[in-house]
């Protein structure tokens, strides 16, 4: 569940910042016992102002010409503010978090007056200092993309960093804890709305139209937030979750059954720690789950100020091996690793080794419980929902955070690709199937598989064609550099974090504009 990875695409980012400062024009007074969603610094700090021409220059680097034509030329300058706000942790105790508030500026009618809000949820990161206000220093480009594709087109962008990142007081991150992450998003939105009027854009106000989106982890968070807001009677104009692990119970069942996704040692560490902090019962001690060489200090390992590569080099986290290459029982030899589908078998194989993260004994208990209490959506679709009575605590927590329990009433776009080796496509398929029987008629849901064949009247035919071309270019580049597999490994490596995001974001931009 990695974030958008495009470091090579952002070499011109340093040219963006036309006015930058860390000066604080607000009060530094301590807010005593702040309520959820309370802005802790008002007015919020103005971090930078970025001009439309500078954003156009960045877009020319980010996107090919076809995508640039779809995204549109930036119309607005963008003022980027840091908001700090009160929220809760995974156990519903008070904490703090921060995020970005991007406000469009300029004389074009789309750049001032009543403007819609885009609430954006970012993807997985291990960087404790991650900050969506940092358009120059974010090597993965999410902040820059939000400014270029949305704020410069007249959206007020609210992009939380999440509790546990940047200046948050929380020492861990409640990773994929649906209740906490949706509250964090709503609290950021509340705080951002309370910041208006903004000195940099005194004529800009909230129109009341709200759009929610996010990618990977952020796709899950976006959907959880839409669900929470709908349940609370709060208005959502439309949402567009992208490539998220929505069917958490089924997804993790598949991973334990040998379909180890790329980046699994990171996501497993974040996830198990988050559920232990939220519910207090996933394990009695870390050694119940993790091998001895990793168990000590693992609860405080991620997110970290230490780069992931150094954590690997220091032996504090294995790079790929989630599970042991020795089967936990002979009955599970054929899924150690799984070999189907064949296209993903090389990815699955990387998840097994000798210096593995998760103990065989814990994997065995998980697999046995999954056999006794199978998920209704994977590996066989029956009920389509999570197991009714999972036995072990981790599967109970996964069921609690599975999103197969609601249906949107507002327009919703799900976007991704069916060959994703990081967040498997069946997450989207299971949501689609669940909603098919439960969403209002006519259905407000559109599902876009970038890797599917375009029909004659497919509104996304051009995007699918461009996505296919992007894969071809990635493969050809790898072959030119010596790859002997036709570039398959290079495409798989880039698929989730590099290839899919820009095309899904273009679809999201068009989808929101149509609303």
C-alpha positions in Angstrom: 0.0 0.0 0.0 2.7 2.3 -1.1 2.4 5.9 -2.0 2.7 7.5 -5.4 6.3 7.0 -6.4 7.6 9.4 -9.0 10.8 10.9 -7.7 12.4 11.0 -11.1 9.5 12.9 -12.5 9.8 15.8 -10.0 13.3 17.2 -10.8 11.8 20.6 -11.5 10.0 20.9 -8.2 12.6 23.3 -6.8 11.4 25.8 -9.3 8.0 25.9 -7.8 8.3 27.9 -4.7 7.9 31.6 -5.5 7.2 32.7 -2.0 8.3 30.6 0.9 8.4 31.2 4.5 8.0 29.5 7.8 6.8 32.6 9.6 3.8 32.1 11.9 1.3 34.9 11.7 -1.0 33.1 14.2 -1.0 32.7 17.9 1.3 30.3 19.7 -0.9 30.2 22.7 -1.6 26.7 24.1 -5.1 25.5 23.5 -6.4 23.8 26.7 -8.5 20.6 26.2 -9.3 21.4 22.5 -12.4 19.8 21.0 -12.1 17.5 18.1 -11.6 19.5 14.9 -10.5 22.6 16.7 -7.9 24.6 14.9 -4.8 24.9 17.2 -3.3 27.8 15.4 -5.4 30.6 13.8 -4.7 31.9 11.4 -2.8 28.9 10.1 0.8 29.2 9.0 1.4 30.3 5.3 4.1 27.9 4.1 4.3 28.9 0.4 2.6 30.5 -2.6 3.0 28.8 -5.9 2.2 30.5 -9.2 0.1 28.9 -12.0 3.0 29.1 -14.5 5.3 27.3 -12.1 2.6 24.6 -11.7 2.3 24.3 -15.5 6.1 23.8 -15.7 5.8 21.0 -13.1 2.8 19.4 -14.9 4.9 19.3 -18.1 7.3 17.2 -16.2 4.7 15.1 -14.4 2.4 14.2 -17.3 2.6 13.3 -20.9 1.0 15.7 -23.4 -2.2 13.6 -23.7 -2.8 13.6 -19.9 -1.9 17.3 -19.7 -4.6 18.1 -22.2 -7.1 16.2 -20.0 -5.9 17.8 -16.8 -6.1 21.3 -18.1 -3.8 24.3 -17.8 -3.4 25.6 -14.3 -5.6 28.6 -13.8 -4.9 29.7 -10.2 -1.9 30.5 -8.0 -2.0 28.4 -4.8 -1.4 29.5 -1.2 -0.3 26.5 0.9 -1.0 26.7 4.6 -0.3 24.2 7.5 -3.2 23.5 9.7 -2.8 21.9 13.2 -5.8 20.5 14.8 -7.2 18.3 17.6 -8.2 14.7 16.8 -8.2 11.3 18.4 -5.9 8.2 18.3 -6.8 4.6 17.6 -8.2 4.1 21.1 -10.3 7.3 20.8 -8.0 9.3 23.2 -7.2 13.0 22.4 -4.2 13.7 20.2 -3.1 16.2 17.6 -2.4 16.1 13.9 -1.5 18.5 11.0 -2.2 18.8 7.3 -2.2 21.1 4.3 -4.8 23.7 3.3 -4.3 24.7 -0.3 -6.3 27.8 -1.3 -6.6 28.9 -5.0 -5.7 32.5 -5.8 -6.2 34.8 -8.8 -8.5 36.9 -10.9 -10.1 34.0 -12.8 -13.7 33.3 -11.6 -12.6 29.8 -10.8 -9.9 31.0 -8.4 -12.0 33.0 -5.9 -15.5 33.3 -4.5 -17.4 30.1 -3.5 -15.1 27.1 -4.2 -15.6 23.4 -3.7 -13.4 21.5 -1.2 -11.3 18.4 -2.2 -10.5 16.3 0.9 -7.5 14.1 0.0 -6.1 11.1 1.9 -2.5 10.2 1.1 -0.9 6.8 0.7 1.3 4.8 3.0 4.6 6.3 4.1 7.2 5.3 6.7 8.5 8.9 6.9 7.6 10.3 10.3 8.2 13.8 9.0 5.8 13.5 6.0 4.1 16.8 5.4 1.5 17.6 2.6 2.5 21.3 2.8 6.0 20.5 1.5 5.6 20.7 -2.3 9.4 20.9 -2.8 10.6 18.3 -0.4 8.0 15.6 -0.9 9.9 13.1 -3.1 6.7 11.2 -4.0 4.8 14.0 -5.4 1.4 13.7 -3.8 1.3 17.3 -2.5 2.5 18.7 -5.8 -0.1 16.7 -7.7 -2.9 18.0 -5.4 -1.7 21.5 -5.9 -1.4 21.2 -9.7 -4.4 19.1 -10.6 -6.9 20.4 -8.1 -6.0 23.6 -6.2 -4.8 25.3 -9.4 -8.2 24.3 -10.9 -10.1 26.1 -8.2 -10.6 23.5 -5.5 -9.8 24.3 -1.9 -7.7 21.3 -1.0 -7.6 19.8 2.5 -4.9 17.1 2.9 -4.3 15.7 6.3 -0.9 14.3 7.2 -2.7 11.9 9.7 -2.0 11.4 13.4 1.5 10.1 13.9 3.1 12.3 11.2 4.7 15.7 11.0 4.1 17.7 14.2 1.5 15.3 15.6 1.9 14.4 19.2 1.0 10.7 18.6 4.0 8.3 18.7 2.5 5.8 16.3 0.1 5.9 13.3 -3.4 4.3 13.5 -2.9 2.7 10.1 -6.1 1.5 8.4 -8.1 1.9 11.6 -11.3 3.0 9.9 -12.9 4.8 12.8 -9.8 6.8 13.7 -8.8 7.6 10.1 -12.2 8.9 9.2 -12.4 11.0 12.3 -8.9 12.4 11.5 -10.1 13.4 8.0 -13.3 14.9 9.3 -11.4 16.8 12.0 -9.0 18.2 9.4 -12.0 19.3 7.3 -13.6 21.0 10.3 -10.4 22.7 11.2 -9.8 23.9 7.7 -13.3 25.3 7.3 -12.8 27.2 10.6 -9.7 28.9 9.2 -11.7 31.0 6.7 -11.6 33.8 5.8 -7.9 33.3 4.8 -5.8 36.5 4.6 -4.1 35.4 1.4 -7.6 34.9 -0.3 -10.1 37.0 1.6 -12.8 36.6 -1.1 -12.6 32.8 -1.2 -15.2 30.8 0.7 -16.4 27.2 1.0 -19.2 26.5 -1.4 -20.5 23.6 0.6 -19.6 21.1 -2.1 -17.3 18.4 -0.9 -15.3 15.8 -2.9 -13.3 13.0 -1.2 -10.5 11.0 -2.8 -7.3 9.2 -1.9 -4.9 6.6 -3.2 -3.8 3.2 -1.8 -4.0 3.6 2.0 -5.7 6.9 1.1 -8.2 5.1 -1.1 -9.3 3.1 2.0 -9.3 6.2 4.1 -11.4 8.1 1.5 -14.0 5.3 1.5 -14.1 5.1 5.3 -14.5 8.8 5.5 -17.4 8.8 3.0 -19.1 6.1 5.0 -18.6 7.9 8.3 -19.9 11.2 6.9 -22.9 9.5 5.2 -23.7 7.7 8.5 -23.5 11.1 10.3 -25.8 12.8 7.9 -23.0 15.1 6.6 -23.1 16.1 2.9 -20.7 14.5 0.4 -21.0 15.6 -3.2 -19.0 12.7 -4.6 -16.1 10.5 -3.7 -13.4 8.6 -5.7 -11.4 6.0 -3.7 -8.4 4.7 -5.7 -6.6 1.3 -5.4 -7.5 0.8 -1.7 -7.6 -2.3 0.5 -11.3 -1.9 1.2 -12.0 -5.6 1.9 -9.4 -5.8 4.6 -10.4 -9.2 6.0 -10.3 -10.8 2.6 -7.1 -9.0 1.6 -5.1 -10.1 4.7 -6.5 -13.6 4.4 -5.0 -13.8 0.9 -1.7 -12.5 2.2 -1.5 -15.1 4.9 -2.5 -17.7 2.3 0.8 -17.1 0.5 -0.2 -14.2 -1.8 2.2 -11.8 -0.2 1.8 -8.3 -1.7 4.8 -6.1 -2.4 5.7 -3.9 0.6 4.1 -6.3 3.0 6.7 -6.2 5.8 6.0 -2.4 6.1 2.2 -2.6 5.9 2.1 -5.6 8.3 4.2 -3.7 10.9 2.1 -0.6 10.7 -1.2 -2.6 10.6 -0.6 -5.0 13.5 0.8 -2.2 15.7 -2.1 0.0 14.9 -4.7 -2.7 15.8 -2.8 -3.5 19.0 -2.8 0.1 20.0 -6.5 0.5 19.1 -7.9 -2.7 20.6 -5.2 -3.9 23.0 -5.8 -7.6 22.3 -4.1 -8.6 19.1 -1.3 -10.2 21.1 -0.1 -10.5 24.7 3.4 -9.6 23.6 5.1 -8.7 20.3 7.0 -12.0 20.4 3.6 -13.8 19.9 3.6 -12.5 16.3 7.0 -11.3 15.3 10.3 -13.3 15.1 12.7 -12.6 18.0 15.1 -10.5 16.0 12.4 -8.0 15.2 10.0 -8.2 18.1 11.9 -5.8 20.4 11.0 -2.2 19.7 8.8 -3.0 16.7 5.8 -1.1 18.1 7.8 2.1 17.9 9.6 1.3 14.6 7.2 2.9 12.1 6.7 5.6 11.1 10.3 6.6 11.5 12.8 9.4 10.9 15.2 6.8 9.7 14.9 6.0 6.0 13.4 2.6 5.2 16.6 1.5 3.4 18.6 2.1 6.6 16.1 0.1 8.7 16.6 -2.8 6.3 20.4 -2.4 6.4 20.4 -2.3 10.2 18.4 -5.5 10.4 15.5 -3.9 12.1 13.0 -4.9 9.4 13.3 -7.5 6.6 12.9 -5.9 3.1 10.6 -8.6 1.6 10.3 -11.7 3.7 7.0 -11.5 5.6 6.9 -15.3 6.2 9.2 -18.2 6.5 10.0 -20.3 3.4 9.4 -23.3 5.6 5.7 -24.2 5.6 4.0 -23.8 9.0 2.4 -27.2 8.3 2.7 -29.6 5.4 -1.0 -28.9 4.6 0.1 -25.3 3.6 3.2 -26.2 1.6 1.4 -25.3 -1.7 0.8 -21.7 -0.4 4.3 -21.2 0.9 4.4 -19.3 -1.4 1.2 -19.3 -3.6 1.8 -19.8 -7.3 -1.4 -18.5 -8.7 -2.1 -16.3 -10.5 1.1 -17.1 -12.4 1.7 -13.4 -13.3 2.1 -12.5 -9.6 3.9 -15.6 -8.5 7.4 -13.9 -8.6 6.0 -11.1 -6.3 4.5 -13.7 -3.9 7.8 -15.6 -3.8 9.7 -12.5 -2.6 7.5 -12.5 0.6 9.2 -15.7 1.9 12.6 -16.3 3.3 14.8 -17.2 6.2 14.9 -13.9 8.0 11.2 -13.5 8.0 9.1 -11.0 10.1 6.0 -13.0 11.2 6.4 -16.3 13.2 5.3 -19.5 11.6 3.3 -20.3 14.7 1.2 -17.1 14.3 0.8 -17.7 10.5 -0.5 -21.3 11.2 -3.0 -20.1 13.8 -4.3 -17.5 11.3 -4.5 -20.1 8.4 -6.4 -22.6 10.6 -8.9 -19.9 11.7 -9.4 -18.9 8.1 -10.2 -22.5 7.2 -12.7 -22.8 10.1 -14.2 -19.4 9.6 -13.7 -18.5 5.9 -14.2 -15.0 4.5 -17.3 -14.8 2.3 -15.5 -13.1 -0.5 -12.1 -14.9 -0.8 -11.0 -17.4 -1.9 -14.6 -18.3 -2.8 -17.4 -15.9 -3.0 -20.4 -16.9 -0.9 -21.8 -14.2 1.2 -19.4 -11.6 -0.2 -18.6 -10.3 3.3 -16.1 -11.0 6.1 -16.4 -14.1 8.2 -19.2 -14.0 10.6 -17.3 -15.2 13.7 -13.5 -15.1 13.2 -11.7 -16.7 16.1 -8.3 -15.0 16.4 -8.0 -11.4 17.5 -6.3 -10.1 14.4 -9.0 -11.4 12.1 -11.6 -9.9 14.4 -9.9 -6.6 14.1 -9.8 -7.0 10.3 -13.5 -7.7 10.2 -14.2 -4.6 12.3 -12.2 -2.5 9.8 -13.6 -4.1 6.6 -15.7 -1.7 4.5 -18.1 -4.3 3.1 -20.9 -3.0 5.3 -22.3 0.1 3.6 -23.3 1.5 0.3 -22.9 5.1 -1.0 -25.8 7.3 -1.9 -23.6 10.0 -3.5 -21.8 9.4 -6.9 -18.7 7.3 -6.3 -15.9 6.3 -8.7 -13.6 3.3 -7.9 -10.3 3.3 -9.9 -7.4 1.0 -10.2 -5.8 -1.8 -12.3 -6.5 -5.5 -12.2 -2.8 -6.5 -12.2 -1.9 -4.6 -9.1 0.7 -6.6 -7.0 0.4 -4.4 -4.0 -3.3 -3.9 -3.3 -5.1 -6.7 -5.1 -7.9 -5.8 -7.5 -10.3 -8.1 -5.8 -10.7 -5.4 -3.1 -12.5 -3.3 -5.7 -14.3 -6.3 -7.2 -15.7 -7.3 -3.7 -16.9 -3.7 -3.1 -18.5 -3.6 -6.5 -20.3 -6.9 -5.9 -21.4 -5.9 -2.5 -22.7 -2.5 -3.7 -24.4 -4.1 -6.8 -27.1 -5.5 -4.5 -27.3 -2.6 -2.0 -26.6 0.7 -3.7 -29.5 2.9 -4.7 -31.0 2.3 -8.2 -29.8 3.7 -10.6 -26.4 2.9 -9.0 -24.2 5.9 -8.2 -21.1 3.7 -8.5 -18.7 3.7 -11.5 -15.8 1.2 -11.5 -12.8 1.9 -13.7 -10.2 -0.8 -14.3 -7.4 0.9 -16.3 -6.1 -2.5 -17.4 -9.4 -3.7 -18.9 -10.2 -3.7 -22.6 -12.0 -0.5 -23.8 -15.4 -0.9 -25.4 -16.5 1.2 -28.4 -18.4 3.7 -26.2 -16.1 3.6 -23.2 -15.7 7.1 -21.8 -12.3 6.0 -20.4 -11.0 4.5 -23.6 -8.3 7.1 -24.1 -7.0 6.7 -20.5 -6.9 2.9 -20.9 -5.0 3.3 -24.2 -2.5 5.7 -22.6 -2.1 3.4 -19.6 -1.3 0.5 -21.9 1.3 2.7 -23.6 2.8 3.6 -20.3 3.2 0.0 -19.4 4.8 -0.7 -22.8 7.3 2.1 -22.4 8.2 0.9 -18.9 8.8 -2.6 -20.2 10.8 -1.4 -23.2 13.0 0.8 -21.1 13.7 -2.2 -18.8 14.6 -4.4 -21.8 16.9 -1.7 -23.1 18.6 -1.7 -19.8 19.2 -5.4 -19.9 16.1 -7.0 -18.6 15.5 -10.5 -19.9 11.9 -11.0 -18.9 10.4 -8.6 -21.4 10.2 -5.9 -18.8 7.6 -7.8 -16.7 9.4 -7.2 -13.4 9.8 -3.5 -14.1 6.1 -3.1 -14.9 5.1 -5.0 -11.7 7.5 -2.9 -9.6 6.1 0.4 -11.0 2.5 -0.7 -11.3 0.9 0.4 -8.0 3.1 3.3 -7.1 4.0 4.8 -10.4 1.9 3.6 -13.3 -1.7 3.7 -12.0 -1.9 6.9 -9.9 -1.6 9.6 -12.6 -4.2 7.9 -14.8 -6.6 7.3 -11.9 -6.2 10.9 -10.8 -7.1 12.2 -14.3 -10.2 10.1 -14.2 -11.0 11.5 -10.8 -10.5 15.0 -12.0 -13.0 14.5 -14.9 -15.4 12.6 -12.6 -15.5 15.4 -10.0 -15.8 18.1 -12.7 -18.9 16.3 -14.1 -20.6 16.5 -10.7 
